[in-house]
Amino acid sequence: MTLVVVGHVTKLNFVIHVITSIRALVVFSIIIRVTLILYSEWHDAHSLVKYTDVDYMVFTDATSFILSPGPLNHAQGPLGKWFNIGDPYRRETYRYTPLLAILLAPNKWLHSSFGKYLFAGCDILAGILMHKLLVSAILPYAHPRLEGCFTPPLRSTSQAHARSPKGHPKAGGSSKNIAPTPISDSVSRRATLLVALHLLNPIVIGISTRGSSESVLSLLVLLTLFCTLQGWWDVAAILLGLSTHWKIYPVIYGVSCVGVIGTENRPAGEKTRPRGMFPGMIQYIDVFVNAKTVRFAVISAGTFLVLGVLMYSIWGYPFLHEAYLYHLHRLDHRHNFSPYFYQIYLTHPSIPTSAIKQLSVWTKFIRSPLTSFLTQLCLSLGSGLFFIHSRQDMVMGWFIQTAIFVIFNKVCTSQYFLWYLLFLPLIIPRLSLSWPSFFKYFVCWMGTQGLWLSQAYKVEFLGEPIFCRLWVCSIIYVVGHTWILAGIADSYRRTPVTY
């Protein structure tokens, strides 16, 4: 009887081990995505309401323009005449790097759903990279769980304490009490459960299988983060430049990278030795201006500039305007989560230039799209400087920077939430968040969106003129999400790590 029970327990443990393995999660995630992409082809062929995102159609049309040059469709840059290539910006609303349209060239000569499979593949690779980050750079240094905290513990807290960050026994710890394999299995399973929050997230699955390119940028950002945690700063600088070329917002991570590089490379004695009349200011400058930080900035900015100059030399001003300048002065009068939409709606269409000249300086300042952008940028950059003290804080710091950037953006849709939700599986091990607090924040996060969507539905589909009420819901959204972010930041626990 005992042998039978032991046999059943062994089989159960084996099943649990298989289910919670990263390989099983990846296979299951691939099956889900492939099934939905195949379904999307059938659905789009039989329904007026398409499963495929309209942006995917825009990408595909831009690819068609690039691959089909003609007298009225050719690259407008100085080097454009040397290449028999079309202009993707002939497609209205295509406001991305030409690299995206080139990347989707197989859409035209292989299969129309190639891009969806590519984006879904980036999702999977991002999940695998998350697992690598959790196992190698995050979970080994996470706090042991306190009573009632949100983060689940390792199999044995005493075993976790008996190891140093490099995986070797600490002084005073007995190597006989350490079981490397169980700890490794426990960490891997814990990492798999966290990665499942990303790979099995319905929002993530839906956005990539409908044809949104956000997963490409997510993968680039995670690769950049991985290189920073490994200390591969030159590679991280190149990836940061590439990420910023792809979409401008990752530029906010540069200041935190420079701050960490400067802090880690300062001699210990130099941190406390006063110099000059303003020693505090001089020490602060020393952090940001030294050989290593300048090297990182030059490589990162150089990568961004080289790619930009190359794209400009081929596609000219349309690239510069649509990919970058448009987003600086964008005025979206259609309703979105941002409270800025209402002011833009009330002043749309833009008043004539002659009337603008008669406005006061203060009125011009308030009306300028750059006002909201500068506020948003200062908050994002300032939070990176304030919160990130060392390399171990990079994940949480990037989460906070991105969340602030999204919450205070002058245009905000549900798709933008993925920018900071990307870091959620990576920060959970460092949060001492109780289940009641987690439930409270989750209800607030969903409730504020649900409240806004309920009013947006009345505006969009029922035609009710309740824009002021919708604006109030946008303010509630900003306040609620800011409160959640503050609570998460307050629950973060730093752990000293020796690199």
N, C-alpha and C positions, 0 to 999 in steps of 0.2 A: 504493500500500500504506500509506504514511504517512497519507494522508488518511482511509483506511478505519479505521485504528487510532484516529486522533484523533476520528473520528465516533463510534466505539463508546465511547471514553472520555467524550465529551461526553454521550452518552445515559445512560451509567452514572452520571455525576455528577448528571444531571437526576433520575434515579430515586432516587438517594440523597437528594437535596435534597427531593424530594416526600415520601419515606418519613419523613424526620427533621423534617418541618415540623410545627408545632403544630396546624395545621389538619387534617392527616391523622391525627394522634394523637387529636384531639378527635372527628373523624368516626368513627374506628375504635372509640373508647371508647363513643360513643353507640350504635353498632350492637350492641356486646357487651351493654350494659345493657338496651336495648330487647328484644333477643332473649331474655335471661334472664327479664325480666319477663313476656313473652308465654309463655315456657316455664313459669313459675311458675303461671300460670293453668291451663294444661293439667295440670301435675303435681298441683296441689292438688285438681283435680276427679277424678283417677284414682288417687290414692294415699292411704293412711291416714297415712303420714308426710309432713307438709306441708313444702313449700319455704318458705312464708311464715313469718316470725318471729311467735311468739305476741304479741310487743309490738305488732305491727301490728294484730292483732285487738283488743288493748286500746285502741289509739288510735282505731280505727274505732268501737268500742262507746262510747267516751267522746264521740265526735262525735255518735253517735245520741242519747245522753242530752241533749246540749246542744240539739240540733235538735228534740227531742220532749219539751217540758216537760209536766208534768201535776201532779195533786194531790200525788203522792208524789215528784215529780222537779222541783224548782225551785231556782234559785240561792238560797243561804242568806245572802248578804251583806245589809247595810243597804239597798243599792240594788237588790237582787235582785228585790224585788216590783215595781219599776218597769219591769223588762224581762221580756218573755215568753221566758225562756231557761231551759234545764235545767241540771242539776248534773253535770259530767263525773266528779266524784268518787263518784258512785253506782256507778261501775264500779270494782270492787276491783282493786288493784294499779296504778291510774292515778295516778302520782306525778310529774306534769309540770305545766308551766304550762298554763292553759286556752287560751293562744294556739295551742298545738300542735293541740288538738282543733278549734279554729276554722279553723286553716289547712287541715285535712283535710276540711272540709265538702263539697267536691266528690266525696269518696268516696261520699257518699250520693245526690247528685243528678246526678252526671256519670258516674263510673266507679269501681268498687271498687278499681282499681289506681292511681288518681290519685296517691295518696301515694307510691307506689313511684317513679313517674315524677318526682314533685317531689324526692324524696330523691336520685334518680340525677342529676337536673338540678343539684342543689346540688353533687354530686360533680364534675360537669363544670365548673361555674363556679369551684369551688375550684382545679381544675387550671389553668384559664386565669389565675386570679389568681396562682397559684404562678409561672407562666411570666412574668407581668408583674413580679413581685417579683424573680425571678432575673435578668431582663434589665436591669432599671432600677436595682435597689438592692443586689444581691448579687454577681453575677458580675463586674461592672466593678471591684470592689474586692477580689476574691479573690486570695489568694496565688498566684503562679506555681508550678506543680508542681515539687516537688523530685524527685530521682531515686527511683523506686519508690513514690511516694505514690499514694494511692487516687484522688485527684481528677484527672481528665484535664485536659490543658492546653488553652489557647486555640490557635488556628491558629499564631500567632506571638507568643512571649513578648516579644520585643523590641518588637513593635508595641504590645503591651499596656502595657509600661513607658513607651512614648513618649507615653502619654496621661495626662492628669490625671483625677481623679474626675469632672469635668464633661464629659469627652470632648474637651477641647482639648489641643493639643500642649503638652508640658511645656517649660520653659525648657531650651534646649540640645538639644532634639529636633528633627529636621528634618521638616517637614510633608511633604516629598516622599516620605519613606519610609513614610508612613501610608496604608493602604488601607482607608478607612472601611467599604466594602461587605463585603469579606471578613471583617473583624472582626465586623461586625454579624451576618452569616450564621453565623459560627462560634459566637458567643455564643448566638444563637437556637437553633441545633441542639443545643448543649450543654444549654441550658435545657430543650429538648424531651425529651432523654434523661432528665434528672433528673425532670421532671414525669411521665414514663412510670412511674417508680417508684410514683407515687401512683395515676394513672388506670388502670394495668394491674395493680395489686396485687389478687390474688384475694380477700384479706380485705376490702379496701375495696369491691370490686365486689359481693361476696356480701352484706355487711351492708346496703348501700343497696338492692339489688334484692330482698332478703328483707323490707324494710320497716322497718328501723331508722332512727331520726331523727338519728343521730349526724352525718350529713353537713350538716345545717342548722347545728348548733353549730360544726362545723369551718369552714364558710364564714364565720360570724360572727367567729370567732377570727382567721381569715386577714384579713378586712377590717379588724379592729382592728389587727393587726400592720402591715398595709399603711399605714394612716393614721399609726401611730407612726413608721414609717421615713420617711414623707413630712413629718413634723413637723406634721400636722394634729391637734393635741392635743385640740381641742374635739370634733371628730368622733370621734376615738378614744375619748374619755371616754364619749360617748353609746353607742358600740358596745360598750364594755366593760360598761357598765351593762346593756345589753340582753342581752349574752352571759351575764352573771351571773344575770340574771333567768331565762334559759332553762335554765341548769344552773349550780349554785353554784360549781364549781371554778375558772372563769376569774378569780375574785376575786384569786387569787394573783398575777396579772400586774399588779395595780394598784400594788404596792409598787415593782416595777422601773420602771414608767412614771414614778412620782413621783420616784424616784431619778435617772433620766436627765434629766427636766425640770429638776430642781434643779441638777444638775451642769452642764448646758449653758447655763443662764441666770445662772450666777454670774460676776461680773466677775473677770477674770484676777488682778488684784491682791489680791482678797479671799481667794483660795485659800491664800495664804501669809502673810497678815497676822494675827498672833496677837491674840486679844482675850480679856480676862478671865483668871480663874484657870485655867480649863479650855479652852484654845483649841481643842483637838481636838474636844471635845464640842460646843462652840459652832459650829464649822464644820460638823460633822455635822448639827446642828439646822438650820443655815442652808440646807443642801441640801434638807431635807424640809419646811421651813416657810417659804414665801415666797408671793408673790402668785400666781405661775403654778402652783405645786404645789397650793395651796389651791383655785384655780380648777378644776384638773383633778379633784381629789377631790370637790368640790361638784357638778360636772356629772355625774360618773360615779355617785356615790352618789345624787344627785338623780334621775337616770334610773331607777336600780334601785328607789328608794323610790316614785317616781310610778307605775311599772308595778305594783309590789307593792300599793300602796294602792288602785289602780284594780281590780286583780284581787280584793283582799280586800273592797272595797266591794260587789262583785257576788256573789262566791261565798263570802265569809265565811271562818270558821275552817277548814273542810275544805281550802281552798286553802293556807292558811298551814301547816297540819300536813303535808299530803301532799307539797307541793312543797319544803318546807324542813325543818321540825322533825323529820320522820320520819327524814331522812338523818343527823341529828345523833345520835339514840339508836338507830339501826338495829342490830339484832342478828341477823345472818344465820347460822343454825346449819348451813346446807347447805354442803357443801364447795366451796371456791373457792381460787384461788391464794394468798390471804392466809393466813399462819400463824395469824392471829387466829381463824380459823374453829374451830379445835380447842378452844380455851378456851371459846368460845361454845357449841360442841356439848356439852361436858362439863357446862356449867351450865344447859342448856336442858331443860325450860322454866324460866323465871325463878322464883326462890324467892319465897315470900310477903313482903309488905311488913313484916309483924311480924318475920320472921327477918332481913330486911335491916337493921333498926334495931339488931340485936344484933351485927352485924359490926363489926370494927375499922375505923378511918378508913383505914388502909392497904389493907385488903381491899376496902373500898368504892371506893377510888381505882383499884385495879387492875381491878376489875370494870366500872368506868364506861366506856361507849363514848367519852366525851369524852377519855379518856386517850390513846387511839390517835389520835384526831383532832387533839389539840393537838400531839402529837409530829410527826405528818405535816405539819401546818400550819407549825410552826416551821421544819422542815427545808426546806419549799418556799419560804417567804418568805425565810429566811436565805440560801438559795442564790441567790435573785434579787438580794439586796443584795450578796452577795459576788462574784458572777460578772459581773454586768452593770455595766460601767464607762462605757459610752457607748451611743448609739443603734445603733451597728454591732454591738453584742453582744446586741441584743434577741432575735434569732432563736435563737441558741445558748442564751441564758439561759432563754427560755421553754421550750425543749426540755428543759433540765435540770430546771427547776421542775416541769414536767408529769410527766416520768419519775419524779421523786422522789415526787410526789403519788400516782401510780399504784402504784409499787412498795410504798409503805408504807401504802396504803389498807387499811382494815379489811375491805373487800370488793373483790375484784379478779377480773374475768373477762377473757377474750380481747378482748372488745369495747372494754375500757378502753385497750388498747394503741394503738388508733387515735388517742387523744388526743395521744400524743407522736410516733407515727410520722408524723403530719401534718407535722411540721417536718423530717423526715429529708431530703427532697430539697433543702431550703433550707440545711441546715448542711453537706452534703457538700462544697461548694466550699471551705469554710474548714477542712477536716480534712486533716492530713498523716498519713494512715493508710495503712500499707503493705497490700498484698494479703494477706500471711500473717496480719497482725493482723485485717484485716477478716474473713477466713475463720474465724479463731479465735473472734471475737466472735459471728459468725453461728451457728457450731456451738453455742456456749454458749447463745445466746438460744433457738435451736430445741431444743437438747438438754434444757435445764432444763424447758421446757414439755412436751416429749415424755415425760420421766420422770414428771412430775406426772400427765399425762393417762393414762399407762399404769396408774397406781395408782387414779386416779379412775374409770377404766373398771371395774376390779374391784369398787369400792365401789358404783358406780351400777348396773351391769348384772349383775354376778355375785353381788352381795350379800355380799361378803367383808368381815368386820369388821376392816379394816386402817387405821383412822383415824390411829393413831399413826404408821404408816409414811407415810401421805399427808401428815401434818403435817411429818415430816422432809423430804419432797420439797418442801413449801412453803417451808421454811427454805432449802433448796438453791436454789430459784427466786429468793428474795430476795437471797441472797448472790451468785449468778451474775449477776443483772441489775444489781445494784449495782456489781459488778466491771466489767461492760461499760460502764456509765455513766461510771465513773471513767476508764476507758481512752479513751472518746470525748472526755471533757472535757479529758484530758491532751493529746490530739492536736489540739485546737483552736488555731488561729493567729490572733491579733489583727492587724488591719491598720489603721494610722491613716487616718482618713477625715475630710476637712474638709467640713462641711455648710454 
